[in-house]
Amino acid sequence: MSTMAPDRVELRPDNTATADVQLPAIKSYTQATDEILDTLHVTKAWFAALGVAVLCLLIGGIAWAYQIYMGLGVAGYRPPVMWGVYIITFVFWIGIGHAGTLISAILYLFRAGFRTTIYRCAEAMTVFAVMTAGLFPILHLGRPWKFFWLIPYPHWRLIWPQFKSPLVWDVFAVLTYLTVSATFLFIGLIPDLAVLRDRETNPVRRQIYGMLSFGWRNSDREWRHFARAYLFLAAFSTPLVLSVHSVVSFDFAMANLPGWHTTIFPPYFVAGAIFSGMGMVFTIIIPIRRWFKLKKYVTINVLDAGAKLCLFTSLVVGCAYITEFFVAWYSGSEIEQAYFWNRVFGQWWWAAWIMLTCNAIIPLSLFSQRLRRNTTFLFTLSLWINLGMWYERFVIIVPSMSHEFEPWKWGPYAPTYVDWAILLGSFGWFSMWFLLFVKQLPVLAIAEVKEIVPPKMRHSHKEPDPEGHSIAPGLIGSYEVR
Amino acid sequence: MRGIVGVFPELDATVEAVEELKKLRLGDVTIYTPTPRHEFEDVIKHPPSVVRRYTLIGALLGCTFGYWIPIWISDYWPLVVGGKPIASWVPYTIISFELMVLIGSLATVLGLFIHAGIPRITHTVGYDPRFSDGDFGIWVECRPDEQEQVRRVLREKGAAEVSGDR
């Protein structure tokens, strides 16, 4: 312990952000409110984008109607491959959601300041991605109107779902994830809805915002309970991120098929999910910061920090790929070895190499700081990551089913135009909700952005801190600090 | 309910005013702030929020229900497979975990609503739309004979506007 340090009161850390996440261009709370609310004005480009999204959704809807009329055979299902594009896309969209919860909840618990300006978009992305994912198990059913049989409701014959089945665990995990993510998003929106209510001049819209904000008044009492509730929701969401994709991985790992029946699947799926979600966050946030003129908020430092997270998860995913190959070799099982050989150098080599290139090789470029801070590069990379992660799920699902234990059961698989139309429709569905969101609600959390904007002070701080620490200006000695 | 509301553009002035009002023990003080600030937490010294109790109770209920329902169903329709226990707690832990998170989260929201006093459909005395934008506010509940003293404190500490409300 140093005896040279002068006696002084131990300062409580101020909630002003550290240098790498500060927003130097934002001078006041009012400026933050004005600029964020400015993004809500609708434009012709937004209407055009919404039109394209709805068109894609219609194409998917028509394909689904055709599939219901003709039967699941039009979806490219041929024995032995009875899980195809729908299950691939289900896992893909569930995975996309995970980065949103990581950014909004896990980084909140870790006090990672860079999340502040991107978490609202990421959280909305989570909710809409899980809404999209939730459609696919229903699309995959031959009789989709019977989907509620998976939910444990009190049937008059007391027939319940099989609680030892991973498919039932999936129902619980995905529904919980959707409910908790939507709750977390909505609770975080309440103070911002109050801002919208107070700024709105149209009486009808004001009434709607008033109802949605539940009469929020920004009082110290409300904030105290809000902060605690938000913390607990974040704490609940954190293990939920890990559990949901682990449960999704059990759909495969519990089955006795080569390539699936392995204990590496839960961490492998979770890392892949976060990686794919980070890719989608960049795909969304980079155009938003440009078109909505939010470069002052979503700074290059924020993107740089996100890119580091993306690089880290890419390394974890790459490590999982290598471990899978090692496990197959080390197991001594000829069937397992033949399956992995077929995956990488045989029937499915092209899909496996798209996966390896997009997910494990190209992201290594993020070791370069110059590239991490280049938005055009990041956006392009994010598209490759999205493609690579869709193909990762393709590589996990299709080759295992097409190359089982018995050679007479081996077979090909090719998605049909119905599959592709429904995949396009899913992007239309997701984009439609997201586009509606960005023009009705603030894409940045106004109240949280204000937390990292220095408040207006009457007195500037005069006494410099001997160790050069950041001190809340004007407050020293005015009350007991702890 | 009668009281005086002061509108403050500056954070430090608001903190000083609250300190002074607390010293004078004039009545309940409510602070309005566009964003939560540690400075107010330190000066008001509220006890910890009780929302955590709702979270704990909700999580325990969810966890219990998540074990109970599959165990009850397994025992109701017992199918012994391979001599294994009918109620196998390991897979049921997944259901229990998910319901713990679900009910715990919803109970947390319930606790927030009850203790923050929302949804609120009536007008709140002392509230001003500026408090969600860039200004801080102090609402002091006080008797008519105390109002002049409160007005003086608020003005001295830097309030941009002081007015009465009821």
Interface residues (C-beta under 8 A of the other chain):
Chain A: R12 D14 N15 S28 Y29 T30 T33 P152 L158 W160 F163 K164 V168 W169 F172 A173 L175 T176 T179 V180 T183 F184 I187 I190 P191 A194 V195 R197 D198 R199 M211 F214 G215 W216 R217 N218 S219 D220 R221 E222 W223 R224 H225 F226 A227 R228 A229 F232 L233 F236 P239 L240 S243 V247 A447 E448 K450 E451 P455 K456 M457 R458 H459 A472 P473 G474 L475 S478 Y479 E480 V481 R482
Chain B: P9 E10 L11 D12 A13 V15 E16 E19 T30 I31 Y32 T33 P34 T35 P36 R37 H38 E39 F40 E41 D42 V43 I44 H46 P48 S49 V51 R52 T55 I69 P70 I73 S74 Y76 W77 S88 P91 Y92 I94 I95 F97 E98 L99 V101 L102 G104 S105 L106 T108 V109 G111 L112 F113 H115 A116 G117 I118 P119 R120 I121 T122 T124 Y127 P129 R130 F131 S132 D133 G134 G158
